[in-house]
Amino acid sequence: MRSAPWKYLLIAVVMLISLVYSLPNLYPDEPAIQISGSSVTVPADQAVLESATRALNVAGIAFHGAEIQPKGILLRVNSSNDQLRAQDAVRRELGDRYVVALNLAATTPKWLKALGAAPMKLGLDLRGGVHFLLEVDMSKALEQRQETYVTDIKSKLREKKVAYRSVAERDQGLALKFEKAADRDTAEALLKSEFNEFTFARRDAADGFYTDLDFTPQKLRELSDYAVSQNLTTIRNRVNELGVAESVVQRQGSNRIVVELPGLQDTAEAKRILGRTASLEFRFVDSEHNGETVNGVAPPGTELFPFKENRQPPVLLQKRKIVTGDRVVGAQSGFDENSNSQVNISLDSRGGKLMADATRENVGKQMAVLFVETKQKSRYVTDASGKQIEMREQVVEKNVINRATIQSMLGSQFRITGLDSPAEAAELALLLRAGALAAPMYFVEERTIGPTLGQENITKGVQSTVVGFALVAIFMVIFYHVFGVVANIALMINVAIVVAVMGWVGAALSLPGIAGIVLTVGMAVDANVLIYERIREELQRGLSPYSAIVAGYDRAFTTIIDSHVTTLVVAVILFAVGAGPVKGFAVTLFIGILSSLFTSITATRAIVDLIYGRRGVTKLSI
């Protein structure tokens, strides 16, 4: 009774790989601050590093491992308290042009990194951080779309010379008022072919003839889904500005978004980034006044806006908006035929029609993209006791991010050229795709988990795993003797495989994930118990030790597969429908069940064969 040599080789390779890829978890992360520009055009270079280190030296904060990385500057400090002080000092020094985020830096040795080994990522409950629940204001989303439709319908009626008294917003729709019934008939015939997202209903009153346009249920659902999806994309891009690893941004319910930022303890900083509201506007550059103001005042029908980063003089724009950012459905950066940076824009059908109508007679003129953003700016004031206090105030910024000459009539797809670099093109594409919120959002829930509580969760989670493992190991040795020792060896291999795989695939470990590891230990033991009890039954029936071992493994195999497969199905369902911690539990359980199948069936059988495979064995220690 000997296992094939390839099985022993397989087990040895799995054990070695699991050990190596589990080692990074012995090197804990250390507190650090990460500095990045507020946009891709703001560099985090050596000069910024020198300013940051100078601020830390003045504040008397010890730091080490200062390095410039592709995504910014990383400065390692000695403790969480130093981390908070360092963030405050560097933020004061660098101002609002830079984002200073709290982070945790890995201390994995270079030789392990060279092998691709990395520690398990820690979730919010273990690492500490902030949790937000934001609600999208659907009434505002509908109101904004109604405003767009009012403008579109008025323009359409004027274009076709159809007389009307008013086009006004109403609950989930619009109300059109006409002086004559014949005008109403003409308008309905015109609008029904182009605005099929409305239902039309007539009503007559003493003051005129009305047509009520109500959004169809399908259109209302579409507007709701679009608002949440667009805001979800926008929030994800803003979270990236924080430089926080393993952040979670996902939809919850019909109109809410969950944001979890592990490693970030500054709630105000997170809200400053997430709470910004922005919009985009396409306007014509004014050509009648040569860009000149009168005594510093823009001429009637125009507005003066600064160019972003002051790269060009201020631009005089017409007040009329051609298209707003909610019509942009796609934007990708690329290169033109001369290898110059450009951005390819895609509008929805209505936006394409508006753009075509506006540019048909304006070829050769310039069009600008205006970025309107509401930010929170920081300023420091001294209170009565002489202590400086950070004050935050909302500021509306309006900047031209691009101006270009219209070379031909534009439609749903066109390109913006004249950009200075690929980085600028990528940023412009990002702003066009996800710079604007489709609707305002409100913070309805806010929780902070400090790093101390996270460390306490880790300590208790590890203790529970160790205690559970120890009790199971003692139980197995007492009840199954040598076979119990074999089961314990398999359990250690099992846990090592789970830890290694989670680090390798980059899965985040949360507190429920630790529970999943403990449950995996129980499931693995359960499989061994089934096998060992079956071997005992075969011995009681009078079979020889060899025959009992073979029969025990063979006859318990089907039961083990059934129990593990049903648990795998549950894990898949939990991952599919769960959120946050539930997904973490499901991932850990899924990996643990697969490794349990390997260790309980293959590993223990090979070890048992190695111990009892020689001839002359008359008794089993079980």
N, C-alpha and C positions, 0 to 999 in steps of 0.2 A: 504494500500500500504506500506508494510514493507519488507525489505530485510531479507533473512534468517540469523540467528545468526552467522552461520559459515562464512558468508561474512564479517561481522564486525570483527570477530576474525582474519580472514585472513589479512584484511587491517591493523589491529593493529599490528600483528606480522611483516608484511612487513615493516611498518613504523618504528618499534622499531629496527629491524635488519638493515635497511638502515641507520638509525641515528647512531647506534653503529659503523658500518663499514665505515661510512663517517668521523667519528671523527679523525682518524689518519691524515687526510689531514690538520687539524688545527695545526699540529706540524711539522714545516718545517725542512728539512734536514739541517745539518750544515757542513761546509767545514772540510775535513779531508785528511790525507795521509794514504795510505795503503802500507805496506812493505811485499813483498813475495820473496822467493828465486828464482833465475833464473832457477832452476830445482827442482824436488821433493827431490833430495838428499841434497839440501842446506836448512837447517832448519831456520825458523824464530822463534827463541826461546827467553827465558828470557835474554840471553846475548845480542842478537841483540836489544831487546827492551831497555836495559840499554845503549847501544851505541847510539841508536837513541835519547833517552831522554837527554843524555849527550850533544849531538850535538846541540839539540834545546836550552838547557840551556846556552851553550856557546854563541850561536847566539842571545840570549835574546828574544826568541820567546815563548810566553805563549801558553800552551796546556793543555788539560784535557782529561779525559776518555781514557787513554792509556790501551789497552787490547790486549791479544793474542787470535786470533780467529783461527778456523780450516784452513782458507785460508791465514793466515798471521797476521800481526800486524796492528792495527788501532789506529791512533793518531788523536784526534780531536783538531782543532785550532779555533780561534775566528773570522777570516775573510779570504776572498779570497787572500788578499795580504800576510797574514801570511802563508797561504797554499802554495803559490809559494815559499816563503822564506824557509819554513820548508822542502819542497821537495828538494831544492838545498842543504841545510845544511846536511840533512840525506844522500842524494846521495853521497856527498863528503866523508862523514864518512864511509859509508858501501862499496862503490866501486861498481864494475860491477857485483859482485856475487849476488846482490840483485836488484830487480825492485821496485822503489819507484814511485807509481802512485798517481795522484790526484783523490780524490773521494768525495762523499757526504754521510755522515752518518746519519741514521735515528734517530729521537728523540722521537719516539712513546713510550708512557708509557708501562710498563711491563704488566699491566692488559689487555691492548688492544692486545698486542702481544700474550698473553696467549689465547685469543679468536680467534687468527688467523687473526686479523684485521691489514691491512697494507695500507699505503698511495699509491695513484696512482703513478706509475713510470712516470718520465718526459722524454720526448724525447729530441733530440739534440737541437731543436730550443728553448726549454724552460729551459733546464738545462745548456746549453753551452757545448762546446766540439769541436771535430775536425771531418771533413768530408774528406775522400780521395776517389779518383777514380783511380784505378790501371788498367793498360792494360797489358794483357799477350802477350809476344812476340811469336807469333805463328811460325814465321820463325825459331827461336831458338829451339822451341819445335820439329819442324820437323827435324831440323839439328841434334839434339841430338838423335832422333830415327834413323835417317839415319846412324849415326856413329855406333849405336848398330847393325844395320842390316849388315853393312860392315864387322864388326868383326864376326858376326854369319855366314855369307855366306862364308867368307874366311876359317873359321874353318871347315865348312861343306865340302867344296871342297877339303881341305887338307886331311880331314879324309877319303874321298872316293878316294883320289889320282887322282883327276881331275886337269889337268894342266890349268893354267890361267895366263894371263899377269898382270891384275889389276882389282880391284873392287873399283870404285870411286863413289862419290856422284854426282848427277845431279839434276836439278830442279824437285822437287817432285818425286824423285826416285833415281835409281842407274844405273850405266853403267858398264857392265862386258866385259872385253876384252880378247880374246883368240887368240892363235897363229894358231890353226887349227879349221876348221869347225867341225870336228868330236868331238873335245873337247867341243865345244859350244853345240852340240847336246846332249852329255852326261850330261853336266851341267844343261841344261834346263830340261831334263827328271828327274834329281835328285831334282831340286829346285821347280818345279811346284807342286809337291805333298806336299811340306812342307811350301812353302811361297805363299799361295793362296791370300794373300793381295796385290799381284802385278799382273799387266798385263805384258806380255812378248812380245817384238817386236824386230825383227832382223834387222840388217843393216850391210852391208859390206863396208869396207874402204881399202885404200891402205896399211895401217899399221896393219890390222888385222880384225878379225871377232868380231862383237859386239852384245850384247843382252842388250836392254834397259828395265829396270824394273821400271814401273810407279805405284805409289800407286793408288788403286781404289778409286773412289769418296767416297764410304762408309768408307774406311779405313782413308781417310783424315778427314772426319767428326768425326770418332771415336778418332783419335789422338787429334783433336781440343777439343772435349768434355772432353777427359781425362785430357788434360793439364789444362783446366779451373776448372774442378771438383777437381782435385788433389790440385791445388793451393788454391781453395776455402776452402778445408778441412784444409790445412796447415795454412792459414791465420786465420781461426777460432781458431785453437789451440794456435796460437801465441797471438791472442787478449786475450785469457783467462789468459795469463801471466800478462796482465795489471791489472787484477782484476776489470774491469769496468763493472758495471751492465747495462743491457739493451743495450748492444752494438748490432750493426746491421752489418752483413757480408752477402752479397748476390750478386748473379750474375746479371749483366746488359748487355743485348745484347749477342753477340756471343763470345766476348773475353775480357770483362771488369768485374771488381769486385768492388762493392761499400762497403766502410768501414766507419761506423759512430760510434764514441766513445763519448757518452755523459759524461759530467763531467771531461773530460780530456782536459786541455788547453795547454799542452806541446807538440807541434807538433814534435819537435826533438825526444822526448822520444818515441812517437808513431811510427815515421818512423824508429827509431833504432830497434824496435821490429818487425815491419812489413816488413822492407826492407831487413832482413837477407836472404841470400840464402844458402841452405844446400843441401848436397847429401850424399848418403850412398853407401858403397862399401863392398862386401864380398870378403875377400882375405884369402889365406892360410898363416899360420904362418910359417916362414922360419925354416926348420929343418936341413939344411946342415951346418950352421955356429954356431949352439948352441946359437943363439941370440946375438952373439958377433960382435962388430964392429972392424974395423982396424984403429987405431989412430983416433977414433971418427967418422969414415966414414963408411957408410953401404956398405957391399960387393956388387959387381955388381949383378943386378937383384933383389935387395931388397931395402927396405926403412925402416927407424926406426921411430916409432911413439910413443908418450907418451900415457899412459893409462889415461882414464878420471878420474879427481879428484886425480890423482897420487896414486890410490889405489893399483896399482901393478907397477913393474918396466916397463920401455919402452919395446915395442914389435917390433921385427924385422919381417916385412911382405914381402911377394913376391910382385913384382910390378904388376904381372898379376891379373886382376880383374875377379873374377868368375861371379858374378852377381852384378848389381847396383840397387839402391833403386827404380828405376822406374818400376822394375819387381815385386815388392811387392804389392799384392792386398789385403792383410789382415794380421793383427797381433793382437793377443789377449793374455793377461797375464792370468796365471792360476797356478795350482799346479800339481806336478807329483805324482807318487804313494807313495812317501815318504814325501809328504806334503812340498816339497821344491819348491820355486818359479821357474816358467819357462815362456817362451813366445812361443806361437804356431804361426808359420809363414806360409803364403800361397803365392805362386808365381803364375804368369800367366803361360800359357802352355810353352811359349818359355823359360822363366826363369827356369821352372822346368826341361826342357831338358838340359839346360846349367849346372844346379846344379848337375843333375844326371851324366852327362858326366864327370864333374870335380871331383866328390867325389867317383866315382865307384872304382878307383884305389888308393884312398887316405884314406881308412878307418884306423882309429887309429891316423891320423894326426890332427892337430888343425886348426880350421878356426876362423877368427876374423871378427868382424863388425867394419868398420871404418866410423866415422861420420866426414864429412868435412863441415865446416860452415864458412861463411863470415860474420863477425860481425863488428859493430862500437864500438870502445873502446873510453872511455873518459879520457882525461888528462887535467890538469889545468896549464896554463902558466901565467906568470905575464907580463903585457904590460908595455909600457914606463911610464905610469902614476901610476904604482904600483898596478893596479887593476887586479885581477885574472880572466882569461877568459877560458871558457871551450872549448877545442879543441876535435874534433871527427875525428878519422881515422879508415880506414878499416883494419881489421886484419883477415887473413885466419887461422882458427884453425882446426887441424886434430888430432882427438883423437880416440883411440880404446875404444869402449864402451862395448865390450864383446869378450871373446875368449873361445872356447869350443872344446872338442875332438869329432871328427866325429865317431860315434859308428856304423853306417851302411851307405849304399849308400842313399843319400838324393834325393828327387824329388821335386814335387810342394809343398808338405807340410812336415814340419819338426819342431823340437823344439829346443830352446836354453835353456840350463840349466846352473847351476853354479852361479846363481844370489844370491845376499846377502839378499834381502828382497822383499816383495810384492810391495813396493813402487818403487824399482829399476826396477822390472819386468814391472810394469805399465808404467814407463817412457820409457823403452826400446820399449815396444809395441807402445807407442805413437810416438816415433821417427821413428820407422819402418813404421808405417801407414802413418804418415803425416809430418815427419821431413824434407822431401825433396820437393822442388818445382819442378814440372815437366817442368817448363820453366821460364825464367826470367820475371820479371814484372817491369813496370815503372809507376811512379806517374805522371798522366796526369792532375789531378786537385786536389787542396788542399784548403780547407776553414777552418777557425777557427771562432767559435762563442763563444765569451767571456761570463762568468757568468753574467756580468752586462747586456749585451744585452738579455740574457735568462730571467733575472728577469724583464726586461722591457717588454718582450713579455708576461710574466705571468701577470704582472700588467695590461697591455692593454687588454689581453684576459679576465681577470676577470672583468674588467670595462665594456667591451663590453657585457659580459653575464649579469651583473647586470643591465646595462642600458636597454638591450633588454628585460630582465625579468620585469623590472619596467614599461616600456612603455606598454608591453603586459598586465600586471596586471591592470594598470590604464584604458586601453582600455576596458578590460573585465568588470570591475566594473561599468564604465560609461554606457556601452551599455547593460549589462545584470544583473546589480544590484546584488541581492543575488546569483543568478546563476553564476555571474562573480566571486564572492568571492569563491564559490565552485570550480570553474575552477582554481583559483589561488592556492588554497590548493592542488589540484591535481598536479599542476605544480611543487610545492615545493617537493611533494612526488616523482615526476618523476625525478627531478634533483638529489635528494638524492639517488634514486635507481641506476641511471647511475654512480654516483661517487662511491657508495659502490661496485657495481658489477665490475667496472674497477679495483678498488683496490684489490678485492677478487681474480679475475682471473689473476692479474698481468699485465694487458694491459698498454701500455705506452701512456701517454697523450701528444700529440703534439699540435702545434698551429692550424693546421687543425682540430684536435680533439675538440678543444674549439669551433671551427666553427660548428662542428657536434652537440655539446651540444646546441648551439644557434638555430640551425636548428631543433633540437628535440623539443625545446620549441615551435617553430612555428608550427610544425606538431601536437603537443599535443593540442595547442589552436585551430588549424584548425578542429580537431575532435570535440572539444567542441562546436565550432561555428556551425558545421553541426547539432549537436544534438539540440542546443538551437534554431536555426532558424526553425528546424522542429517542435519543441514544439510550437513556435509562430504561425506557419501556422496552426497547429491543433487547437489552441485556437481561431484563427480567423474563423475557420470553425465551431466553436460553441461547441467543445468538452469540457468536464469538466476538471479541473486541473489534476485530477488523470489520466484520459484517455489521455490527451495531453502529460503528462510526459511519460506514457507507450508507446504511439504511437511514440513519438519523438525518444526515445532510440531504439525501435524495428526497425523503418523504416530507421534510419540513420546507423544502424549496418552494413548493407551490403556495403554501400558506404565507411564507415570507414575502413572496412576490405580490400576492394579493393585498396584503396589509400595506406594503410600501407603495404600491401603485395607487391605491385609494387615497393615501396621504399625499402623494404627489399631485393628484387631481385637485385635492383641497388647496394645496399650495398654489397651484396655477390659478384657481378661481380667486383666491385671496389677492394674488398679485394683480389680476385683471380688474377687479372691482374695488379693491382697497385703495387707500391713500396714505401717504406718509409712513407712519410707524407700521401699519398693517403690511405695506409692501416690503418693508425691511424684514419683518418676521417671515413673510412668505419666501423671500429670496434665501434667507438663511436656512429655512426648513427644507426648501427644494434641494439646495446643495448638500445639506446634511443627510437627506434621505438617499440621494444617489451614492454618496460616499459610504453610507451605512450598508447598502447592498453589496458594495465591493468588499468592505472589511469583514462583514459577517459571513459571507458566502465564500469568497476567494481567499482572503487573508487568513482567517481562522482555520480553514480547511488545510491550507498549506502548512501552517505552524503545527497543527495536530498531526498531520502526516509526517512531519519532520520528527516529532517526538515519539509517535507510536508506530512509525512505518517499519521499524525493524522486526524481524521474526522473533518469535518466542514470547511475545507479550500476552499474558494471560489475564491481566486485570487492568482496568482503567481507573484513574483517580478522578472520579466524577460524582 
